[in-house]
Amino acid sequence: MKLWGGRFTKPTNELVDEYTASIYFDKKLAKYDIQGSLAHVEMLKVCGIIPAEDADKIAEGLKIVAAKIESGEAELSAENEDIHMNVEKLLIEEVGPVGGKLHTGRSRNDQVALDMRLYLREALLDLTELLVKVQQSLLNQAKLNLDTVMPGYTHLQRAQPVLFGHHMMAYVFMFQRDVERITDSWKRVNKSPLGAGALAGTTFPIDRDFVAEQLGFDGICENSLDAVSDRDFVVEFLANASLISTHLSRLCEEIVQWSSAEFNFVELDDAFSTGSSMMPQKKNPDVAELVRGKTGRVYGHLMGMLTTLKGLPLAYNKDMQEDKEGMFDTVETLKGALALFAPMVESMQVKKENMYSAVREDFSNATDLADYLVGKGMPFRESHAVVGQVVLHCINNNKYLLDLTLEEFQSYSDLIEEDIFEAITPETVVNARDVAGGTAKNRVEEQIEKALDFIKVSEDWVETHASKVHS
């Protein structure tokens, strides 16, 4: 007989049990379900809703059930549908009928909302910590490459030289926005829905704030209908996760390109590469490729959740059982990617000479030639046209700008003098971008200092919130 089966005259069809059961995936919530139940039963005791002796017996039973589930001794059954009913059934087997008092004043609707919030806030702490480690690995590469000049690209065409350290810092700031989105979402995740009941609250004189405080929440969900039907926090997480995946994928794409023979800018450590079963010479950037590939599944979970929610009336509907697998998979996918990414980037060998050679064999210093002429008094539009003619001359003669003689330069403008050769060297071109956020070495050093500050803030945030949650 189901724990809810009092009004039914026959058991559910076995196929219904199999199809509607969520225990296959929501068993991941066992720890959080018991954590919430311990706080709930303590509140029932404090409020005098159940006898203290019963509450203490239930609490001890819950701890035994938790240990059995963790060790694998407890048998979780699809017949009991979900983790909530499985825990309650195991509890009753452990302590007898008194275990049935645990469900006083609550519903599975507010219970599952609670469990998911408890699970997700712990995931937010883990992901923030992992993001910080990725930022630190990029920051270390930036520090090591403050004098490494590489081609900067637009439209995947060489545009202007930049420092490789500057390029790495771009991703540090990108991931910082991800950290900020995650930490900002905390205030919407860290609210307790318990006490909302099935949809309308409960007739028992419960203390919702007591439970929220016991569980380290910042407060309660103020409306019972919203409390049980809200999955905005899941959608927000999936959206934030999609952006993190986007940023990882963009860097992966560059790593794949840079490690090819055509670029030959970096080499991944053997520990983060794979070979070919047929071609013995191959060294493939499979980790970067797979992180890039898994971005699609994260996007899919976001779209799936949005689609599930879009037509649901208040309050809880069984459709909302679909909220878990995508969230669980996204958390695990991101954790796996971020955990690999930091050491992969940290151990990546940067081929500075190849990057520098590439810069000397392109026209990415053409803008600086135009700016040089502007500095001599020529209007920019005119200098742009003149430099275009110089570049065409180089192309026709298989040369680059630094290969030209002074006479060749002066055949296009007599404003050009001997100092042009210093003005368009890669080092000069890079350090001429001496504006806030620019690629000049001193500006990249400024970015590194700022990054060190906000990384420390992130580390402190994790430590503070982890201690509050785990206490």
N, C-alpha and C positions, 0 to 999 in steps of 0.2 A: 504494500500500500504506500502511495506517495505521501510525503509529509503534508501535502496540500490536498489530498484526495478524498476528503470527507464527503463532498457532495457528489462524487462520481460513483457510478454503479458498475463500471467495468474498468480494467486496466487499460492504459494507453497501448496502442499498437506498437510492436517492437520497432517498426520502421520509423514511427514518430519519435520514439525515444532516441534512436540513432541520429535522426535528422535534426532534431531540436537541441540535442545535448551540446553543451559548450565545454564540458569538463576536459575535453581533449586539448583545448588551448587555454582555458581560463584557470587551469591548475597552477599556472604561473602566478596567480594572485593569492595563493594559499597563505603565504606569509603575511600579506597585507590584510586578508580577510580575518585572520586570527588576531592580528594587531588591533584592528578596528573592533572586533568582538570583545577583546579584553577591556578596551576603554568603555565600550557600551555597557558591559556587565558591571563594571565599577560604578558607572553612573546610576544604573538601576539600584545598586546597593546604597549609594550615598543618598539618593532621593527616596529611599524606603519603598521602592516599587516592588522589589522582591527581597526576601529575608537575607540578611548578611551571610548566614550559613550557606544558603543556596548559591549565592553569588560567589563565595569563596570556593565552593566545590566546583562550580562551573569554570572559574578561572584556572584552577589546577588541572581540570580536565582538558581545557583548551591548550594548555602548555604541553600536556602529554600527547594530544592529537598533533600539535605542531611538530614535536620531535619525531613522531611516527611517520608523518608525511615527508619530513626532510630526509629521514633514513630510508624511505621507500617501503617501510613495513606496512603502512596503511594502504588499503586497496581503494582506489577512487573509481567510481562506477558511473557509466553513462545512464544507468537506471535512475541515479540520483541527480541527473541533469547537469548541475553546475558545481562549482567549488563551494558555494554557500551551503547548498543542501548536503553535499558530501561531508563538509566539516560538521554540520549540525548532526547528521546521522552518526558519524564517528564519535561525536561528543556524547550523544545519548547512549551509545554502546559502552562508552567509558564510564559515565557517571549515573546512568539510569534516566528515568523520566524527568528528573529535575533539569536535565539539559535542555528540555523543551522550553524552559523559561527564558533562555537566552534571546529568543526572537521577540520577546515582549517589547512593544513600542517601536518596532522597525519592520521594514519590508526588504525584500531582495532588491527592490528598485533603488532605494537610497543606499543600500549596502553595496551594490556593485558600483554605484557612482563614487562612493567613498573609496573602495578598493583601487579603482582606476586612478583616482587622484593621488593616493598614497604611492602607487607604483610609479606614476609619471613624475612626481616631484623628485623621487630618488633617481630616476633616469636623467632628469634635468641636471642634477648635481654631477652625475657621472659624465654626461656629455660635455658640460662646461669644463670640467677638469681635463678631458681629452682634447677639447678645442684649444685650451691653453697650452697643452704640450705641443700641439701642431704649430701654434704661433711661435713657441720658443724655438722649435726646430728651424722654422723659416727665419727667425730673428738671428739665429746663430749663423746661418748661411749668409745673411745680409752683412753681418759683422766681418765675416771672412772674405767678403767680396766687395769691399768699399772702393777698390781700385780696379775691379773687373769690368771692362767696357764690353757691351754687347749691342747688337742691333735691336732697336725698338721697332715695333711693327704697327701699322694700321692696314686693314684689309689684307693681312698676312703678307704685305709688301714692306720691305725695309723702309723705315721712315726717318727716325733720328736716333742717334746713339743714346743709350742709357746705361747706368750702372746695373750690374746684375743684382747688387744689393737693393737697389731701388725697385727692381722688378719683384724681388722677394717680399719687400715691405708692402707692396700693393696687396698681396694676399694676407699679410698680417692684419691690415686694416679691414679687409673684406671679412675675415673671420671674426674680427672684433665686433662688427655689426651683428654677426650671428650670436656671439656671446651676449651682446646687449639685448637682442630679441628674446633669447632664452631666459635671461635673468629678469627681464621685464614681465614675461609671461607668468612668472612665479606667483605674482599677486592674484592672478586669475585661477591658477591651479590650486593654490593653497587655501581653499575655503572648504569647510565641512558641510556636506549635504545630509549627513546622518541626522535623523529626527524628522525628515520630511515625509517618512512613511512611504506608502505606495504612491501618493500624490497630494494628500491633503493634510499631512501632519498626523498626530496621534492624540487619543484621548488621555493617555497617561501623562502625569506631571513630570515629564523628562526635563533634563537640563542640557540643552544642545551646546551651550557655551562651555560647559564642563568637559564634554567629550572633545570638542574642538581644541581646547587647551591641552588636554591629555595627549592628543595626537600631534601637537605642534602646529596646528593650523592658525592662521591669522584671524580667523573669524568663521562665520557660518554663511551658507547660501540663504539669502533673506526670504525667498519665496519658494514654497514647497513644490509647486508645479514646475518651476524653473529648475529647482535643485535636482529632480530626478530625470528631467528631459534634456538638460544642458550637456552638450558634447562640444561646445565651442572650444573648450580647452584642448580637446583632442585635435580638432581641425587646426587650431592655431599651432599646436606642436607640429603637425604634419606639414603645415605651410612653412614653418621655420626650418624643419628638417629638409624640405625640398630646396630651400635656399642654400643650406649648408651643402647639400649634395651637388647643387649647381656649382658652387665655388670649388668644391673638391674636383668635380668633373672638368672644370676649366683648367685647373692646374695640371690635372692628369693628362689632358690633351696636349699641353705644352711639354710635359715631361716625355710623352710618347714621341712628339716631334723632335725635341732636343736630343733624345737618345738615338735617333735614327742616323744612319751613315750620311744622309743628305745634310743634316745639321751638324751632328757630332759635337754638340755643345756640352753634354753631360753624359756620365755613365752611372747607371744604377749599380749599387752593390750587388754582388752575386746572391746574397741572402734574400734579395727582394726582386729577383729575376728568375725566369724559367727558360728551359731549352726546348728544342724541337725533337720529336721522336724520330724524325727522318733526316733533318738537316743538322749535322753536328756543329756547324759554325754559329748557329743562331743563339742570341741572347735576347729574350723577349721581355718587354716591360708589362708582364701580365697583371701584376698587382694594380698598376695605374689603369690599365685597360678595364679590369673588372670593376674597380671603383667607379670609373666612368660609366660602365654598363649598368651597374646597380642603381644609378640615378633614376632610370626609368621606372623601376619598381616602387621607389619612394614617391615619385610623382603619381603613380597609379593608386597608391594607398590614399593620397590626398583627394584625388578625384572620386574614388570609391566612397570615402566618408562623406564628402559633400553631397554626392548623389543619394546616399542612404538617407540623409537628414532632410533633403529639400522638400519632401512632401508629407512629413510626419506631423500629425496634430498632437497637441498636448494630451496626456503627459507621456508616460513610458509606452513604447511599442516594442514588440519582439524584434523588429528590424534592427533595433539598437544593439542587439547581440553582435552585429557585424562591426562594432566599433573597436574590437579588441585585437583581432589577428593582424590587421594592418598596422596598428600602433605598436604591438609587440615586435613585428617584423622590422618596422622602421627603426625602432630603438636598437635592435640587434645588428641591423645592417650598418647603421651609423657608427655604433661602437666598434664594430669590426674594422670599418674603413679608417676611422680616426686613430685607432690603436696601431694600425699598420703604417699610417701615413707619417707620423712623427719620426720614427726611426728610418723610414725610407728616405725622407728628405734630409735628415741629419747625416746619413751616410753617403749621400749622393756626391759623386766626384764632379766638380765643375772644371771644364776644360777651358781655362782662361785664354790660352794662346789661340785656340780655334775661334773663340768669340771675337777676340781682337782682330784676327785676320779677316773675319767676315766683315767687320766694320770698315776696314781699310779697302775692301773690295766692293764698295757700293757707293751710292750717292746720298747717303744719309746726312752728309755735311753740306748739302746744297742750300738748305735753309740758312745756314750760317754764312755762306757766301752772299746770299741775298741780304741778310742782316748787316753784313760788313759794308755792303754798298750803301745801305740806308744810313749807316753811321757816317759815311762819307758825303751824305747830302742827297743821294738819289731817292726819289719816291719809291715806296715798296712795290707798287704795281709795275713800275719800270724795271726795278731790280729783279723782280720775279721773272719777267720776260727775258732779261739779259742772261740770267742764270740758266733758264731753260735752254737758251741757245748754246751756252757753254757745255751743258750736259749732253746735248745732241752732238756737239763736236767730239766729246769724249767717247760717246757710243760709236760714232762713225770711225773713230781712230783706235778703238779698243783700249781706252785709257780710263782712269779715274781722276777726280779733281786734283788729288795730291801728286799725280803723275805729270801734270801740265807744267810748262815753263812759265816764267813770269811774262815772257813775250806773248805766249798764247793767251794768258789771262788778259793782258792789256790790249790784245786785238779786239776784245769785246767791250772793254771799258778802261779808259786811262786813269780812272779813280783807284784801280787796283795797284797796290804797292807790294814791296817785298814781305811786309808783315802778314800777307794773306796766308802764307804757308803755316805760320804758327796759329793763325785764327781758325783754321779748319782742320787741325789735328783732332783725333777722337777725344783726347783728354781735355783740350780746350773747349770743344763743343759741349761735352758733358758738363764741365764745371761752369760754363757760361750760363747754365740754367739755374742761377743762384737766386731763386725765389722760393717762398714758403711752399713746401710740397714738391719742389723741383728735384731733378736728378743730380744736381751738384753734390759732391761728396759731403760737404758740411751740412747740406739740407737733408741728406739721407741720415746722417748722424743725429740730426734733430728728430727725425721720425723715429729712430731707434730709441732715443731717450723717452719720447712720448709713449711708445709702445711698452717700454719697461714699466712705466707708471701704471698704464691701464691693465697690464697683465697682473701686476701686484694687486690691484683692486679686485680683479676677477678671482685671484687665489684667495683673498680675504673673504670674498662673498661666499665662495664654496665652503670654506672652513666655518664661517659663522652659521650658515644655514644648515650645514651637515650636523653641526653640534646641537642645534636646536631640534632638528628632526630626530636624530638618533638618541637624544636624551629622553 
